[in-house]
Each structure stands twice: as C-alpha cells, then as structure tokens.
C-alpha cells in the first residue's frame, strides 16, 4: 500500500514540476516547507514512538475506555506542545532565514516568511495525522491507514490542473489535501476506538509517560534530522557536481529504504508492545533474533541485486539531455555505495522499535546522539580516501554500525522492569 501511495506522490511531484518549473517562487515554497516541517518533525517523530507503545500497553492492560481517555489526553498535549514550539520558531524565523537563506535577496526572504505563515495550518494537520496513524496502526488497521495519505497528492494534482501556476493555490491545495486526510484519519479512529466513558481516568501516569518520553527522545530526533545537512556539508567540499551526483544516486536507495523500513516499523512496534505488556518477553527475544537474521539476509540480497542492476537503472532513469554517459558511471558508483545501507537500515528499524517497546527511551536517545557524529566521521574519513563514493559508503557503514549497536542494546536485559511512567 505504501508503494502505491509513494507512486502517486511521485506523479504529483512531476505535475508540480511541470506547472511551476524551477524558479524563485518554487524555491521560496520548498524552503518554507522545510522550515515549517523541521520543528514539527522533531516533535512528532518522538511523540509517535512513545504514543504507540503507551497506547498498545493501555489497550492490553486497562482496556478500550482507558485507551480512549489516553488518546484524548495525548492529542491535547501534542497540540499544546505544537503551539509553544511554533511560537518560538516564528520568533526565531528571521535568524533562521539569515542562515538557511543567506544567499537570498530581502524580497525573496519576505516571500519565504509569507509562505511559512500560510503553511501554519499544514503544520498542525501534519502532526495530528502522524499521531492518528499511530493510533490506527496500534489497532492493526494497516491497509486503510496506509491508503489514506493518497488523498493529499490526489487533491493537489486536481487543484493544480485547475489553477496552474498560482503559488497560493499550491499551498492551499497542500493544506486542503492534508485536511481531508485528517478528516479520514479521525473518522476511522472514531470507528475503531470506543468512546471513553465518564468514569475517573486512571491514565495520568500514561500521559505523563507520553510527555516525558517524547521530551527524552526529541534530542535524538533533532540530531538525526541533521544527518542530511552533515552529508551536504561534506559533499560541498568534494568538487563541482558532487552534490547533484549524490542527489541522483540517493534516490533509489532512499526510496527502497523508506518503503522497507516503513513496512517493518509500522507493524513491529505494536506487536512488541503488546507482547511485552502481556509479560511475554521470553518469546519476543528469540523472535527478535530470528527476525534480525532474516532481515539481514533479505537486505543483503536486495542490496546485491540493486548493485548489479545499478548501471542499467541509472542509464534508463537519467541518461538524457545534459546527463552524459560519464555522469551515468559516476552516479552508478555512488548509488552502489548507498545501496549497502539497506541491511543496516532494516535491522535498525526493528531493533530501535524493540528498544522502544521496552520503554528504554533514554537508551534510544543516547545511541542516536552518539551514532550521528560517528556516522559523520565515517563519511568524512572515507570521503578523503574515495571522494563521493567514500561519503556514500560512509553512510552505509554508519547504518550497519548503528544497527549493530541497537541490536546489542535490545538484547541487553534491563536490571528491572520499566514501569508505566518511567523511561529507561
């Protein structure tokens, strides 16, 4: 289902490119989207992980009524956090633009600022959707929740076909599509989640765990979000054309990485959370080991097949116009180096969620904050040896090392069980 949605989203990108092309207005839109999306992403990626674990635990231990009250409290806490974070972000916007948009003229920066303000409704809707998908996935609603995101690209393509090159209409189409997506998410939650009764809520500890767990994970998600920035910084010193070559080379590995880790991560966190909530740690551990071995084999097989087929794929996808046969050879070598990240990424997706299901949020944050600079050091060191290919291989080596560390911590037995509101 994710493959179908991603395919439609790719067609949407082609429609947007045909309607708006490359220019100052599109640059201002994309920069505004990154600026408004960064704080929301840092918050909701952390909140989604903690929420899913707590929500499944409450359903398993306390029942649907308590889960409904927790769901309502979690949404309220998320909206409050989003509002406070947004206020700080908007206050810092001129300073942010002075760094991110240092090469833009004052008029262009003003355009970016205006687009950021227009995207505020999208900022809230995106976060609500992300948490809503966590609720649906926790209840095993995988197919329908995977299909709902198709609404946004479909609405955007329809409105762009009518309005064409109006940038305000593009932002409006994104907001409208995301709002309809939100409506479908909430309707589906209403169907699968019984309404909470009016009895006193025994979920204060769970809401506290949600808040503190999110705060603990945010430094890790913040640092992880800087990985592409580190990569771009290193690439900028490797000569003309390296950044664009790396960009082309990363598209296939990034797509495979997203599809595989999404499919794994969405299903495995609710499973581990439920089994551990029932006290079934004994069966989870051997299952986790077998699953890691299986994913390593599958990941290596996919990476090897991708490496063998890299040159024909690059030639078919890119070699036309200004993209020469020499460029094909360069991008092929970079793409092959990037593809070896797949086994590590798949295993890390499972190991990270096993640790999350155990409630060991501090461990997750510490490992993430330690491995980001280690990966950056690998990229920098190998880039000095092999140029762009070394940088790409450093990314793959960092993924493998991160997976190994997370597997080690996942298999490490906690000295005592983690209680409802505690985070280890």
C-alpha positions as CSV (number, residue, x, y, z in Angstrom):
1,X,0.0,0.0,0.0
2,X,2.9,2.4,0.8
3,X,4.3,1.7,-2.6
4,X,1.1,2.7,-4.3
5,X,0.9,5.9,-2.3
6,X,4.5,6.8,-3.0
7,X,3.9,6.2,-6.7
8,X,1.0,8.6,-6.7
9,X,3.1,11.1,-4.7
10,X,5.9,10.8,-7.3
11,X,3.4,11.6,-10.1
12,X,2.3,14.6,-8.1
13,X,5.9,15.9,-7.9
14,X,6.1,15.6,-11.7
15,X,2.8,17.6,-12.1
16,X,4.1,20.3,-9.7
17,X,7.4,20.5,-11.6
18,X,5.5,20.8,-14.9
19,X,3.3,23.6,-13.6
20,X,5.8,25.6,-11.6
21,X,9.2,24.6,-13.0
22,X,12.4,25.9,-11.4
23,X,12.4,29.5,-10.1
24,X,12.2,31.9,-7.2
25,X,8.6,31.2,-6.3
26,X,9.1,27.4,-6.1
27,X,12.4,27.9,-4.2
28,X,10.5,30.0,-1.6
29,X,7.8,27.4,-1.3
30,X,10.2,24.5,-0.8
31,X,12.3,26.4,1.7
32,X,9.2,27.4,3.7
33,X,8.1,23.8,3.7
34,X,11.4,22.6,5.1
35,X,11.4,25.4,7.7
36,X,7.9,24.8,9.0
37,X,8.3,21.0,8.8
38,X,11.6,20.7,10.8
39,X,10.2,21.5,14.3
40,X,7.0,19.5,13.7
41,X,9.0,16.5,12.5
42,X,11.4,16.6,15.5
43,X,8.4,16.6,17.9
44,X,6.0,14.2,16.2
45,X,8.6,11.5,15.3
46,X,9.4,11.3,19.0
47,X,5.8,11.5,20.1
48,X,4.6,8.8,17.6
49,X,7.1,6.3,19.0
50,X,6.1,6.9,22.7
51,X,2.4,7.2,21.9
52,X,2.2,3.8,20.1
53,X,4.0,2.0,22.9
54,X,1.8,3.5,25.6
55,X,-1.5,3.2,23.6
56,X,-0.9,-0.5,22.9
57,X,0.0,-1.1,26.6
58,X,-3.1,0.6,27.9
59,X,-5.4,-1.3,25.5
60,X,-3.8,-4.6,26.6
61,X,-3.7,-3.9,30.3
62,X,-6.5,-1.4,31.1
63,X,-9.0,-1.8,28.2
64,X,-10.6,0.4,25.5
65,X,-12.1,3.0,27.8
66,X,-8.8,3.9,29.4
67,X,-7.2,3.9,25.9
68,X,-9.8,6.4,24.7
69,X,-9.0,8.7,27.5
70,X,-5.3,8.4,26.9
71,X,-5.8,9.1,23.2
72,X,-7.7,12.3,24.0
73,X,-5.1,13.4,26.5
74,X,-2.2,12.7,24.1
75,X,-3.8,14.7,21.3
76,X,-4.3,17.7,23.7
77,X,-0.7,17.5,24.9
78,X,0.5,17.4,21.4
79,X,-1.5,20.4,20.3
80,X,-0.2,22.4,23.3
81,X,3.4,21.4,22.5
82,X,3.0,22.3,18.9
83,X,1.7,25.8,19.8
84,X,4.5,26.5,22.1
85,X,7.1,25.3,19.7
86,X,5.6,27.3,16.8
87,X,5.6,30.5,18.8
88,X,9.4,30.0,19.5
89,X,10.0,29.1,15.9
90,X,8.2,32.1,14.4
91,X,10.1,34.4,16.8
92,X,13.4,32.9,15.6
93,X,12.3,32.9,11.9
94,X,14.4,36.0,10.9
95,X,17.5,34.4,12.4
96,X,16.7,31.1,10.8
97,X,16.4,32.7,7.4
98,X,19.6,34.6,7.8
99,X,21.4,31.2,8.0
100,X,19.2,28.9,5.8
101,X,18.5,31.6,3.2
102,X,21.8,33.5,3.4
103,X,22.0,33.7,-0.4
104,X,18.5,35.1,-0.8
105,X,17.6,38.7,-1.5
106,X,15.5,40.6,1.1
107,X,12.4,40.3,-1.1
108,X,12.9,36.6,-1.5
109,X,13.2,36.1,2.3
110,X,10.0,38.0,2.7
111,X,8.3,35.6,0.3
112,X,9.6,32.7,2.3
113,X,8.3,34.3,5.5
114,X,4.9,34.7,4.0
115,X,4.8,31.1,2.8
116,X,5.8,29.9,6.3
117,X,2.9,31.7,7.8
118,X,0.5,30.3,5.2
119,X,1.7,26.8,6.0
120,X,0.8,27.0,9.7
121,X,-2.4,25.1,9.3
122,X,-0.5,22.4,7.5
123,X,2.0,22.3,10.4
124,X,-0.8,21.3,12.8
125,X,-2.6,18.9,10.4
126,X,0.6,17.0,9.6
127,X,1.3,16.4,13.3
128,X,-2.3,15.4,14.0
129,X,-2.2,12.9,11.2
130,X,1.1,11.4,12.3
131,X,-0.3,10.7,15.8
132,X,-3.5,9.5,14.3
133,X,-1.7,6.9,12.2
134,X,0.0,5.7,15.4
135,X,-3.5,5.0,16.9
136,X,-4.7,3.2,13.8
137,X,-1.6,1.1,13.4
138,X,-1.7,0.2,17.1
139,X,-5.1,-1.3,16.4
140,X,-3.9,-3.3,13.4
141,X,-5.6,-1.0,10.8
142,X,-2.7,-1.2,8.4
143,X,-4.3,-1.3,4.9
144,X,-6.7,1.6,5.4
145,X,-4.2,3.7,7.3
146,X,-1.6,3.1,4.6
147,X,-4.1,4.2,1.8
148,X,-5.4,7.4,3.4
149,X,-2.2,9.5,2.6
150,X,-3.1,9.1,-1.1
151,X,-5.7,11.8,-0.6
152,X,-3.2,14.7,-0.4
153,X,-1.4,14.2,-3.7
154,X,-4.7,13.5,-5.5
155,X,-6.2,16.7,-4.3
156,X,-3.1,18.7,-5.1
157,X,-3.0,17.3,-8.7
158,X,-6.7,18.1,-9.2
159,X,-6.3,21.7,-8.0
160,X,-3.1,22.4,-9.8
161,X,-4.8,21.2,-13.0
162,X,-7.4,23.9,-12.4
163,X,-5.3,26.8,-11.1
164,X,-1.9,26.0,-12.6
165,X,0.9,28.4,-11.6
166,X,-0.6,30.2,-8.5
167,X,1.7,29.6,-5.6
168,X,-1.0,30.4,-3.0
169,X,-3.2,27.8,-4.7
170,X,-0.4,25.3,-4.3
171,X,-0.2,26.0,-0.6
172,X,-4.0,25.9,-0.4
173,X,-4.1,22.6,-2.2
174,X,-1.5,21.1,0.2
175,X,-3.5,22.3,3.2
176,X,-6.8,21.1,1.8
177,X,-5.5,17.7,0.9
178,X,-3.9,17.3,4.3
179,X,-7.2,18.5,6.0
180,X,-9.2,15.8,4.1
181,X,-6.6,13.3,5.1
182,X,-7.0,14.4,8.8
183,X,-10.8,14.0,8.5
184,X,-10.5,10.5,7.2
185,X,-8.0,9.6,10.0
186,X,-10.3,10.9,12.7
187,X,-13.4,9.2,11.2
188,X,-11.5,5.9,11.1
189,X,-10.3,6.4,14.7
190,X,-13.8,7.0,15.7
191,X,-14.8,3.7,14.2
192,X,-12.1,1.6,15.8
193,X,-11.7,3.4,19.1
194,X,-14.7,3.1,21.5
195,X,-15.6,6.5,23.1
196,X,-14.3,6.9,26.7
197,X,-16.8,6.8,29.5
198,X,-17.2,9.5,32.2
199,X,-15.5,7.5,34.9
200,X,-12.4,8.9,36.6
201,X,-9.4,8.4,34.3
202,X,-6.6,6.1,35.6
203,X,-4.3,7.2,32.8
204,X,-2.5,10.1,34.4
205,X,0.7,8.1,34.6
206,X,0.4,7.1,30.9
207,X,0.0,10.7,29.8
208,X,3.0,11.7,31.9
209,X,5.0,8.9,30.3
210,X,3.9,10.2,26.9
211,X,5.1,13.7,27.7
212,X,8.4,12.7,29.3
213,X,9.2,10.0,26.8
214,X,8.7,12.5,24.0
215,X,10.9,15.1,25.6
216,X,13.6,12.4,26.2
217,X,13.5,11.3,22.5
218,X,13.5,14.7,21.0
219,X,17.3,15.4,21.3
220,X,17.9,12.2,19.3
221,X,15.3,13.0,16.6
222,X,16.7,16.5,16.4
223,X,20.3,15.3,15.8
224,X,19.1,12.6,13.4
225,X,17.4,15.3,11.3
226,X,20.8,16.9,10.8
227,X,22.3,13.9,9.0
228,X,21.4,15.2,5.5
229,X,22.9,18.6,6.5
230,X,26.2,16.9,7.5
231,X,26.3,15.0,4.3
232,X,25.7,18.1,2.2
233,X,28.4,20.0,4.1
234,X,30.9,17.3,3.4
235,X,29.8,17.0,-0.3
236,X,30.2,20.7,-0.8
237,X,34.0,20.3,-0.4
238,X,34.4,17.4,-2.9
239,X,34.3,19.4,-6.1
240,X,31.8,20.7,-8.6
241,X,28.8,18.4,-9.4
242,X,29.3,16.1,-6.3
243,X,26.2,17.3,-4.5
244,X,23.9,16.8,-7.6
245,X,25.5,13.4,-8.3
246,X,24.9,12.3,-4.8
247,X,21.3,13.6,-5.0
248,X,20.6,11.4,-8.1
249,X,22.5,8.4,-6.6
250,X,20.5,8.6,-3.4
251,X,17.0,8.5,-4.9
252,X,16.7,4.7,-5.5
253,X,18.3,3.7,-2.1
254,X,16.2,6.3,-0.3
255,X,13.0,5.0,-1.9
256,X,13.8,1.4,-1.1
257,X,14.9,2.4,2.4
258,X,11.7,4.3,3.1
259,X,9.4,1.5,1.8
260,X,11.1,-1.3,3.6
261,X,11.6,0.4,7.0
262,X,8.1,1.8,6.9
263,X,6.6,-1.6,6.3
264,X,8.7,-3.1,9.1
265,X,8.4,-0.3,11.6
266,X,4.7,0.2,11.3
267,X,3.8,-3.4,12.1
268,X,6.6,-4.4,14.5
269,X,6.2,-1.7,17.3
270,X,2.6,-2.6,18.1
271,X,3.5,-6.3,18.1
272,X,6.4,-6.0,20.5
273,X,4.5,-3.5,22.7
274,X,1.5,-5.9,23.1
275,X,3.7,-9.0,23.8
276,X,5.8,-7.2,26.4
277,X,2.7,-5.7,28.0
278,X,1.4,-9.3,28.5
279,X,4.8,-10.3,30.1
280,X,5.8,-12.4,27.1
281,X,9.4,-11.2,26.9
282,X,10.7,-14.9,26.7
283,X,9.1,-15.4,23.2
284,X,9.9,-11.9,22.0
285,X,13.7,-12.3,22.4
286,X,14.2,-15.4,20.2
287,X,11.7,-14.0,17.6
288,X,13.7,-10.7,17.5
289,X,16.9,-12.6,16.9
290,X,15.4,-14.7,14.1
291,X,13.9,-11.6,12.6
292,X,17.2,-9.8,12.6
293,X,18.9,-12.7,10.9
294,X,16.1,-12.9,8.3
295,X,16.2,-9.1,7.6
296,X,20.0,-9.1,7.3
297,X,19.7,-11.8,4.6
298,X,16.9,-10.1,2.8
299,X,18.6,-6.7,3.0
300,X,21.9,-8.1,1.6
301,X,20.0,-9.8,-1.2
302,X,18.1,-6.6,-2.2
303,X,21.3,-4.5,-2.0
304,X,23.3,-7.0,-4.1
305,X,20.5,-7.1,-6.7
306,X,20.4,-3.3,-6.7
307,X,24.2,-3.1,-7.1
308,X,24.1,-5.5,-10.1
309,X,21.3,-3.5,-11.7
310,X,22.5,0.0,-10.9
311,X,24.1,0.9,-14.2
312,X,21.0,0.0,-16.4
313,X,18.7,1.7,-13.9
314,X,20.8,5.0,-13.9
315,X,21.1,4.9,-17.7
316,X,17.3,4.4,-18.1
317,X,16.3,6.9,-15.4
318,X,18.7,9.8,-16.0
319,X,20.9,9.5,-19.1
320,X,19.4,12.0,-21.5
321,X,20.0,15.7,-22.4
322,X,22.8,17.1,-20.2
323,X,23.2,13.9,-18.3
324,X,26.1,12.2,-20.1
325,X,27.4,8.6,-20.2
326,X,30.2,9.8,-17.9
327,X,27.6,11.1,-15.4
328,X,26.0,7.6,-15.5
329,X,29.2,5.9,-14.5
330,X,29.7,8.4,-11.6
331,X,26.2,8.2,-10.3
332,X,26.2,4.4,-10.6
333,X,29.3,4.1,-8.4
334,X,27.7,6.4,-5.8
335,X,24.4,4.5,-5.9
336,X,26.1,1.2,-5.4
337,X,27.8,2.5,-2.3
338,X,24.5,3.9,-1.0
339,X,22.6,0.6,-1.6
340,X,24.6,-1.2,1.1
341,X,22.8,0.8,3.8
342,X,19.7,-1.3,3.3
343,X,20.5,-4.3,5.6
344,X,21.6,-1.9,8.4
345,X,18.5,0.3,8.0
346,X,16.1,-2.6,8.1
347,X,17.7,-4.2,11.1
348,X,18.0,-0.9,12.9
349,X,14.2,-0.3,12.3
350,X,13.4,-3.5,14.2
351,X,16.0,-3.1,16.9
352,X,15.0,0.5,17.6
353,X,11.4,-0.4,18.0
354,X,12.1,-3.3,20.2
355,X,14.0,-1.0,22.5
356,X,11.1,1.5,22.3
357,X,8.6,-1.3,23.2
358,X,10.7,-1.9,26.3
359,X,10.3,1.8,27.2
360,X,14.0,2.5,27.1
361,X,13.8,6.0,25.7
362,X,16.9,7.3,27.2
363,X,18.8,4.4,25.6
364,X,17.4,5.3,22.2
365,X,18.4,9.0,22.6
366,X,21.9,8.2,23.8
367,X,22.5,5.8,21.0
368,X,21.1,8.2,18.3
369,X,23.1,11.1,19.7
370,X,26.3,9.0,19.7
371,X,25.9,7.4,16.3
372,X,25.1,10.6,14.3
373,X,28.6,12.1,14.9
374,X,30.2,8.6,14.4
375,X,28.4,8.3,11.0
376,X,29.5,11.8,10.1
377,X,33.1,10.9,11.0
378,X,32.9,7.8,8.8
379,X,31.5,9.9,5.9
380,X,34.2,12.5,6.3
381,X,37.1,10.0,6.7
382,X,36.1,7.8,3.7
383,X,35.4,10.8,1.5
384,X,39.0,11.8,1.9
385,X,40.0,8.3,0.6
386,X,37.5,7.7,-2.1
387,X,35.7,11.0,-2.7
388,X,31.9,10.9,-3.2
389,X,31.8,7.1,-3.3
390,X,33.5,7.1,0.1
391,X,31.0,9.6,1.5
392,X,28.1,7.3,0.3
393,X,29.8,4.2,1.6
394,X,30.3,6.0,5.0
395,X,26.5,6.4,5.1
396,X,26.1,2.7,4.6
397,X,28.8,1.8,7.1
398,X,27.2,4.1,9.7
399,X,23.8,2.4,9.1
400,X,25.4,-1.0,9.7
401,X,27.2,0.2,12.9
402,X,24.1,1.8,14.2
403,X,22.1,-1.4,13.7
404,X,24.7,-3.4,15.5
405,X,24.7,-1.1,18.5
406,X,20.9,-1.1,18.7
407,X,20.7,-4.9,18.4
408,X,23.2,-5.1,21.3
409,X,21.2,-2.8,23.5
410,X,17.9,-4.6,22.5
411,X,19.3,-7.9,23.7
412,X,20.7,-6.5,26.9
413,X,18.4,-7.4,29.7
414,X,17.2,-4.5,31.9
415,X,18.1,-4.8,35.6
416,X,14.4,-4.3,36.5
417,X,11.1,-3.9,34.6
418,X,10.3,-0.4,33.3
419,X,7.1,0.8,35.0
420,X,4.3,2.6,33.3
421,X,5.6,6.2,33.6
422,X,9.3,5.5,33.9
423,X,11.7,5.8,31.0
424,X,14.9,3.9,31.0
